[in-house]
Amino acid sequence: MAFTVGGRAVGSVEPDDARLLAREVPGLTLDGRGLSLDGIPGAPGDDASARAAASRALARIAAVLRDAGRLGPWRNEALPVLAEDDALLGVVERAAARALGLRTIAVHLLGWRADGAMWVQRRSPGKPVDPGMLDTLAGGMVGMRDPAGDPRIEDLAEAMHREADEEAAVPAATPMDRLAGPPLRIARPVAEGYMVEDLVGFETRLDEAFAPFNRDGEVAGFECLGPDALAERIGRGEFTLEASLLILERLRRGGHAGS
């Protein structure tokens, strides 16, 4: 069922979850159009106050879903709740994003060596989505800065440098270039609910002496693969869908960082 905030489409919910939330969360309305968070108690007309009120209601929504056993691990990370035009409507706990079908933004890094080989990671077997599969060198969701005060969405390059440090220990001063073209939209069911994600790719050329290592426990290991091996193993289904699309598009355009 459709999920709207302030009259704007943001996601989708399972019917049973929609009925539960409509009973438990003030301001939610369930009708033939779906689940709507419109009549938010104490929300004046200005954007900042409306966002704050919506965020309080979204926190209650996340708590109800958690208590009902509908969410994965609680992350204590705030994600933006975005309208289709990227307007920020509020923030929500990351664990609830897939259960609400919210659109998220993710950054991914293609890490090239000068000889044209690419460093890739193997995802931890404990990951809820695509456990144990090969992936880009580093990637993750774009979050919020100061979510409890004056919230702003994390800068894309800032998020990419953070993820590259956490997942692969890429040095902070490493230049990273955004891949050409608009974000790539992925929409598919996953274990936690429904993923709607805009992928933003970056690439970098890494020193020959660079050897990645993981800091956050979300990566099982790393490999360095040439273009032919990348294409072969993507064809065998060893890579995530997101990594496959980003890598194949970059190979199609003929090269590696700096080409």
KEKE-3310 file (N, C-alpha, C; in steps of 0.2 Angstrom, whole numbers, plus 5000, padded with zeros to 4 digits):
npx = (5004:5002:5012:5012:5018:5013:5005:5013:5021:5031:5034:5030:5020:5017:5000:4996:5005:5002:4989:4991:5000:4991:4982:4990:4998:4996:4990:4991:4982:4972:4966:4957:4967:4979:4991:4993:5002:4997:4989:4997:5000:5002:5010:5015:5014:5026:5041:5052:5046:5036:5044:5050:5039:5034:5045:5045:5033:5037:5047:5039:5032:5043:5046:5035:5034:5046:5043:5034:5041:5045:5056:5074:5090:5092:5098:5102:5104:5100:5090:5086:5069:5062:5054:5049:5055:5066:5064:5066:5057:5057:5065:5071:5073:5086:5083:5070:5068:5067:5056:5046:5047:5055:5063:5080:5097:5112:5130:5144:5160:5171:5186:5201:5217:5232:5235:5223:5216:5203:5199:5188:5176:5171:5155:5150:5145:5135:5127:5111:5106:5110:5121:5138:5141:5150:5155:5156:5171:5169:5154:5138:5124:5118:5117:5111:5115:5116:5103:5094:5094:5096:5093:5102:5105:5118:5132:5136:5149:5156:5149:5154:5168:5168:5162:5172:5183:5178:5175:5186:5197:5202:5213:5210:5213:5212:5208:5192:5181:5165:5155:5150:5133:5116:5109:5107:5092:5087:5075:5068:5062:5068:5076:5073:5062:5056:5067:5071:5082:5093:5108:5124:5138:5156:5173:5191:5208:5220:5235:5249:5254:5243:5233:5218:5209:5197:5187:5174:5168:5159:5163:5170:5181:5194:5197:5207:5203:5205:5198:5192:5190:5182:5170:5167:5164:5154:5145:5143:5135:5140:5142:5133:5118:5118:5132:5135:5129:5134:5148:5148:5143:5153:5164:5159:5160:5173:5185:5195:5198:5202:5203)
npy = (4994:5012:5024:5040:5056:5071:5072:5069:5056:5044:5030:5013:5001:4985:4978:4972:4979:4992:4993:4990:5001:5012:5010:5012:5024:5041:5053:5046:5040:5028:5023:5020:5025:5022:5022:5037:5050:5064:5072:5079:5080:5095:5102:5116:5127:5130:5124:5119:5116:5107:5097:5092:5088:5078:5069:5065:5058:5048:5042:5036:5027:5019:5013:5006:4996:4990:4984:4975:4966:4967:4973:4973:4973:4986:5002:5015:5025:5039:5042:5051:5056:5056:5066:5063:5074:5076:5084:5086:5078:5073:5063:5046:5031:5020:5006:5005:5009:5000:4992:5002:5005:5016:5028:5027:5034:5028:5027:5022:5015:5013:5006:5007:5000:5006:4998:4994:4984:4980:4984:4974:4970:4957:4954:4953:4938:4940:4950:4958:4959:4952:4943:4938:4940:4947:4964:4982:4991:4999:5005:5012:5019:5036:5047:5057:5073:5080:5076:5078:5091:5104:5097:5090:5083:5072:5076:5070:5066:5067:5057:5046:5046:5043:5030:5024:5024:5017:5004:5000:5006:5017:5030:5046:5057:5053:5057:5057:5054:5058:5047:5049:5054:5052:5047:5029:5020:5008:4995:4983:4968:4964:4956:4963:4970:4982:4988:5003:5012:5025:5024:5031:5033:5033:5034:5030:5031:5020:5018:5007:5001:5001:4992:4986:4986:4981:4990:4991:4978:4974:4968:4954:4951:4955:4956:4958:4961:4959:4967:4957:4946:4952:4954:4941:4935:4943:4939:4926:4928:4932:4944:4958:4965:4979:4982:4975:4982:4995:4992:4986:4996:5005:4998:4997:5009:5010:5010:5014:5023:5040:5038)
npz = (5000:4997:5004:5011:5016:5022:5011:5001:4991:4997:5000:5003:5011:5019:5019:5032:5041:5038:5044:5057:5061:5058:5069:5080:5079:5081:5070:5058:5044:5036:5021:5006:4997:5003:5016:5026:5032:5038:5046:5057:5074:5082:5072:5064:5050:5044:5036:5044:5056:5053:5047:5059:5067:5059:5059:5073:5072:5063:5071:5080:5072:5068:5080:5084:5074:5076:5089:5086:5080:5066:5061:5056:5064:5076:5071:5076:5067:5057:5043:5028:5024:5009:4997:4980:4972:4980:4991:5008:5020:5033:5046:5049:5058:5052:5052:5049:5036:5025:5028:5026:5013:5009:4999:4997:4997:4990:4990:4980:4978:4965:4964:4957:4951:4943:4933:4928:4934:4947:4964:4974:4986:4997:5003:5021:5028:5037:5033:5030:5017:5002:5007:5008:4995:4980:4979:4976:4980:4991:4999:5004:5013:5011:5024:5038:5044:5060:5065:5075:5078:5068:5054:5040:5024:5022:5013:4996:4992:5004:5011:5003:5006:5019:5020:5012:5020:5032:5027:5019:5022:5014:5011:5018:5010:4997:4981:4974:4960:4954:4945:4928:4923:4928:4945:4947:4948:4958:4962:4972:4980:4996:5010:5021:5018:5006:4994:4988:4979:4975:4966:4967:4959:4962:4958:4959:4958:4964:4973:4969:4980:4989:5000:5004:5020:5032:5043:5050:5051:5042:5030:5022:5015:5002:4985:4970:4953:4936:4921:4912:4921:4930:4922:4919:4931:4936:4926:4931:4941:4954:4959:4967:4962:4961:4961:4949:4939:4940:4938:4925:4917:4918:4913:4900:4895:4893:4902:4916:4931:4927:4914)
capx = (5000:5006:5014:5013:5019:5011:5002:5018:5022:5038:5036:5025:5020:5012:4994:4996:5009:4998:4983:4994:5002:4985:4979:4995:5001:4992:4991:4991:4976:4972:4960:4958:4973:4985:4993:4995:5004:4995:4987:5002:4998:5007:5014:5013:5015:5033:5044:5056:5042:5033:5049:5051:5033:5034:5051:5043:5028:5041:5050:5034:5031:5048:5046:5029:5036:5051:5040:5030:5046:5045:5062:5080:5094:5091:5105:5103:5106:5095:5090:5081:5063:5063:5049:5052:5059:5072:5062:5067:5051:5058:5070:5068:5078:5088:5080:5063:5068:5065:5049:5042:5048:5057:5069:5087:5103:5118:5136:5148:5167:5175:5193:5205:5224:5235:5235:5216:5212:5199:5198:5182:5175:5166:5151:5150:5139:5130:5123:5104:5105:5116:5127:5143:5142:5155:5153:5161:5176:5165:5147:5134:5119:5119:5113:5109:5120:5113:5096:5090:5094:5095:5095:5104:5107:5125:5135:5138:5157:5157:5147:5158:5174:5166:5161:5178:5187:5176:5175:5192:5203:5205:5216:5206:5215:5212:5203:5187:5177:5159:5154:5145:5126:5111:5109:5104:5087:5085:5069:5067:5061:5074:5074:5070:5056:5057:5072:5070:5088:5097:5115:5128:5145:5162:5179:5197:5214:5223:5242:5250:5255:5237:5230:5212:5207:5190:5187:5168:5165:5154:5167:5173:5188:5194:5200:5208:5201:5205:5192:5189:5188:5176:5164:5166:5161:5147:5140:5141:5130:5144:5141:5127:5115:5120:5139:5136:5127:5139:5154:5148:5142:5160:5168:5156:5162:5180:5191:5196:5199:5207:5202)
capy = (5000:5018:5028:5047:5060:5077:5072:5067:5049:5042:5023:5008:4997:4979:4979:4971:4984:4998:4992:4990:5008:5016:5009:5014:5030:5047:5057:5041:5038:5022:5023:5017:5027:5020:5025:5044:5054:5070:5076:5078:5084:5100:5104:5122:5127:5131:5118:5116:5113:5101:5091:5090:5084:5072:5065:5062:5053:5043:5038:5032:5022:5014:5010:5001:4991:4986:4981:4970:4961:4968:4976:4970:4976:4994:5005:5021:5030:5043:5042:5056:5054:5061:5066:5062:5079:5077:5088:5083:5078:5071:5058:5040:5026:5016:5000:5005:5011:4995:4991:5007:5006:5022:5029:5029:5035:5025:5029:5016:5017:5009:5007:5005:5001:5009:4993:4993:4980:4984:4981:4973:4967:4952:4956:4949:4933:4942:4956:4956:4960:4950:4941:4934:4942:4952:4971:4987:4992:5002:5008:5013:5024:5043:5048:5064:5077:5084:5074:5080:5099:5107:5091:5091:5077:5071:5077:5063:5065:5066:5050:5041:5046:5040:5023:5021:5023:5012:4998:4998:5010:5021:5036:5052:5062:5050:5060:5052:5057:5055:5044:5053:5052:5052:5041:5023:5018:5001:4994:4976:4966:4962:4952:4968:4974:4983:4992:5008:5015:5028:5023:5036:5030:5036:5030:5032:5027:5018:5017:5000:4998:5000:4985:4987:4982:4983:4993:4991:4972:4972:4965:4947:4950:4959:4953:4963:4958:4963:4968:4951:4943:4956:4953:4934:4934:4946:4934:4920:4930:4932:4951:4961:4968:4986:4982:4973:4987:5001:4990:4985:5002:5009:4994:4998:5016:5009:5011:5015:5030:5044:5036)
capz = (5000:4996:5010:5010:5021:5020:5005:4996:4990:5000:5000:5003:5017:5018:5022:5039:5044:5038:5049:5064:5062:5059:5076:5085:5078:5080:5064:5052:5041:5032:5017:4999:4994:5007:5023:5025:5038:5036:5051:5062:5079:5084:5066:5061:5043:5042:5034:5049:5061:5050:5047:5066:5069:5055:5062:5079:5071:5060:5076:5083:5067:5068:5087:5083:5069:5080:5095:5082:5077:5059:5059:5058:5070:5076:5070:5079:5062:5054:5036:5026:5021:5004:4991:4973:4970:4984:4997:5015:5024:5040:5046:5051:5060:5047:5052:5047:5029:5020:5029:5024:5006:5008:4994:5000:4992:4991:4986:4979:4975:4960:4966:4951:4951:4937:4927:4925:4939:4951:4970:4976:4992:4998:5009:5026:5028:5041:5030:5028:5010:4998:5011:5005:4987:4979:4979:4974:4985:4997:4998:5009:5013:5013:5030:5040:5049:5066:5064:5081:5078:5061:5050:5033:5021:5021:5006:4993:4993:5012:5013:5000:5009:5026:5018:5010:5026:5036:5024:5015:5024:5009:5014:5018:5005:4991:4976:4971:4955:4953:4938:4924:4922:4934:4949:4945:4952:4959:4966:4972:4987:5000:5016:5026:5015:4999:4993:4982:4981:4970:4967:4965:4959:4962:4956:4961:4956:4970:4973:4969:4987:4993:5001:5008:5025:5034:5050:5053:5052:5037:5024:5024:5012:4996:4979:4964:4947:4930:4917:4910:4927:4932:4917:4919:4938:4935:4922:4935:4947:4960:4961:4969:4956:4961:4959:4943:4935:4940:4935:4918:4913:4918:4908:4893:4893:4891:4905:4923:4933:4923:4906)
cpx = (5004:5007:5015:5014:5018:5009:5007:5020:5030:5039:5030:5025:5015:5006:4993:4999:5005:4992:4986:4996:4996:4982:4984:4998:4997:4994:4991:4984:4976:4965:4962:4964:4979:4985:4996:4997:5003:4994:4991:5001:5004:5012:5012:5015:5022:5037:5048:5052:5038:5037:5050:5045:5033:5040:5049:5038:5032:5045:5045:5033:5036:5048:5040:5031:5042:5048:5036:5035:5046:5051:5068:5084:5093:5098:5107:5106:5100:5096:5085:5075:5062:5056:5053:5056:5065:5070:5063:5060:5051:5064:5067:5074:5079:5084:5073:5062:5065:5057:5044:5043:5051:5063:5075:5092:5109:5124:5140:5154:5170:5183:5198:5213:5226:5235:5228:5212:5208:5199:5191:5181:5170:5162:5151:5144:5134:5125:5116:5102:5111:5122:5131:5144:5148:5152:5158:5166:5173:5159:5143:5129:5121:5114:5112:5115:5115:5105:5091:5090:5092:5097:5097:5106:5115:5127:5137:5145:5159:5155:5152:5165:5173:5166:5168:5183:5185:5176:5181:5198:5206:5207:5211:5207:5215:5207:5198:5182:5170:5158:5149:5138:5122:5112:5105:5099:5086:5079:5067:5065:5068:5072:5071:5064:5056:5062:5070:5077:5091:5104:5119:5135:5150:5168:5185:5202:5219:5231:5243:5251:5249:5235:5224:5211:5201:5190:5180:5165:5160:5157:5170:5180:5188:5198:5202:5207:5202:5198:5188:5187:5182:5169:5162:5162:5155:5142:5138:5137:5134:5143:5134:5124:5117:5127:5139:5134:5132:5146:5154:5147:5149:5164:5165:5159:5170:5185:5191:5197:5204:5207:5196)
cpy = (5006:5021:5035:5050:5067:5078:5070:5060:5048:5035:5019:5004:4991:4981:4978:4976:4990:4998:4993:4998:5013:5016:5013:5021:5036:5051:5052:5040:5033:5022:5019:5019:5025:5022:5032:5047:5061:5075:5076:5082:5089:5103:5110:5122:5128:5124:5115:5112:5107:5095:5088:5086:5078:5067:5062:5057:5047:5039:5034:5026:5016:5010:5004:4995:4987:4982:4975:4965:4961:4971:4972:4974:4984:4997:5011:5026:5033:5043:5048:5053:5059:5060:5065:5067:5081:5081:5084:5084:5077:5066:5052:5036:5022:5010:4999:5007:5006:4993:4996:5009:5012:5022:5031:5031:5032:5027:5022:5018:5011:5010:5004:5005:5004:5004:4991:4987:4984:4980:4980:4970:4961:4953:4951:4944:4935:4948:4954:4955:4957:4947:4937:4936:4947:4959:4976:4988:4994:5005:5008:5018:5031:5044:5055:5067:5081:5082:5077:5088:5102:5102:5093:5084:5077:5072:5071:5062:5064:5059:5045:5041:5042:5032:5020:5020:5018:5005:4995:5002:5014:5027:5042:5056:5060:5054:5055:5056:5054:5053:5048:5050:5053:5046:5035:5021:5011:5000:4987:4974:4963:4959:4957:4972:4975:4989:4997:5013:5019:5027:5029:5033:5035:5032:5034:5028:5026:5017:5009:4997:4998:4993:4987:4983:4985:4985:4992:4984:4970:4969:4959:4947:4955:4954:4959:4959:4962:4963:4962:4946:4946:4954:4945:4932:4937:4941:4928:4922:4931:4939:4953:4964:4975:4986:4980:4978:4993:4999:4989:4991:5006:5005:4996:5005:5016:5011:5011:5022:5034:5042:5040)
cpz = (5000:5003:5009:5016:5019:5013:4999:4996:4993:5000:5000:5009:5015:5022:5030:5043:5044:5043:5056:5065:5062:5066:5081:5085:5077:5073:5057:5050:5036:5028:5011:4995:4997:5014:5022:5032:5036:5042:5057:5068:5081:5078:5063:5054:5040:5041:5040:5054:5059:5049:5054:5068:5065:5057:5068:5077:5067:5065:5079:5079:5068:5075:5087:5079:5073:5085:5092:5079:5069:5057:5060:5063:5070:5076:5073:5073:5059:5047:5034:5023:5016:4999:4985:4971:4975:4990:5003:5019:5031:5040:5050:5053:5054:5046:5049:5039:5024:5021:5027:5016:5004:5003:4998:4995:4994:4987:4986:4976:4971:4961:4961:4953:4944:4931:4925:4929:4944:4958:4972:4982:4992:5004:5014:5026:5032:5039:5028:5021:5006:5002:5007:4998:4986:4977:4977:4980:4991:4995:5004:5008:5015:5019:5032:5045:5054:5065:5069:5082:5072:5056:5043:5031:5020:5014:5003:4994:5000:5013:5009:5003:5016:5025:5016:5015:5030:5033:5021:5017:5019:5012:5013:5012:4998:4986:4974:4966:4954:4946:4935:4924:4929:4938:4946:4950:4952:4964:4966:4979:4990:5006:5021:5024:5008:4998:4987:4984:4974:4971:4963:4965:4959:4960:4958:4959:4962:4969:4973:4975:4991:4994:5006:5014:5029:5041:5053:5053:5047:5030:5026:5021:5006:4991:4974:4958:4941:4926:4915:4916:4930:4928:4918:4926:4939:4932:4926:4940:4953:4963:4963:4962:4955:4958:4951:4938:4934:4937:4927:4914:4913:4913:4901:4891:4892:4895:4913:4925:4929:4916:4903)
residu = (MET:ALA:PHE:THR:VAL:GLY:GLY:ARG:ALA:VAL:GLY:SER:VAL:GLU:PRO:ASP:ASP:ALA:ARG:LEU:LEU:ALA:ARG:GLU:VAL:PRO:GLY:LEU:THR:LEU:ASP:GLY:ARG:GLY:LEU:SER:LEU:ASP:GLY:ILE:PRO:GLY:ALA:PRO:GLY:ASP:ASP:ALA:SER:ALA:ARG:ALA:ALA:ALA:SER:ARG:ALA:LEU:ALA:ARG:ILE:ALA:ALA:VAL:LEU:ARG:ASP:ALA:GLY:ARG:LEU:GLY:PRO:TRP:ARG:ASN:GLU:ALA:LEU:PRO:VAL:LEU:ALA:GLU:ASP:ASP:ALA:LEU:LEU:GLY:VAL:VAL:GLU:ARG:ALA:ALA:ALA:ARG:ALA:LEU:GLY:LEU:ARG:THR:ILE:ALA:VAL:HIS:LEU:LEU:GLY:TRP:ARG:ALA:ASP:GLY:ALA:MET:TRP:VAL:GLN:ARG:ARG:SER:PRO:GLY:LYS:PRO:VAL:ASP:PRO:GLY:MET:LEU:ASP:THR:LEU:ALA:GLY:GLY:MET:VAL:GLY:MET:ARG:ASP:PRO:ALA:GLY:ASP:PRO:ARG:ILE:GLU:ASP:LEU:ALA:GLU:ALA:MET:HIS:ARG:GLU:ALA:ASP:GLU:GLU:ALA:ALA:VAL:PRO:ALA:ALA:THR:PRO:MET:ASP:ARG:LEU:ALA:GLY:PRO:PRO:LEU:ARG:ILE:ALA:ARG:PRO:VAL:ALA:GLU:GLY:TYR:MET:VAL:GLU:ASP:LEU:VAL:GLY:PHE:GLU:THR:ARG:LEU:ASP:GLU:ALA:PHE:ALA:PRO:PHE:ASN:ARG:ASP:GLY:GLU:VAL:ALA:GLY:PHE:GLU:CYS:LEU:GLY:PRO:ASP:ALA:LEU:ALA:GLU:ARG:ILE:GLY:ARG:GLY:GLU:PHE:THR:LEU:GLU:ALA:SER:LEU:LEU:ILE:LEU:GLU:ARG:LEU:ARG:ARG:GLY:GLY:HIS:ALA:GLY:SER)
# end
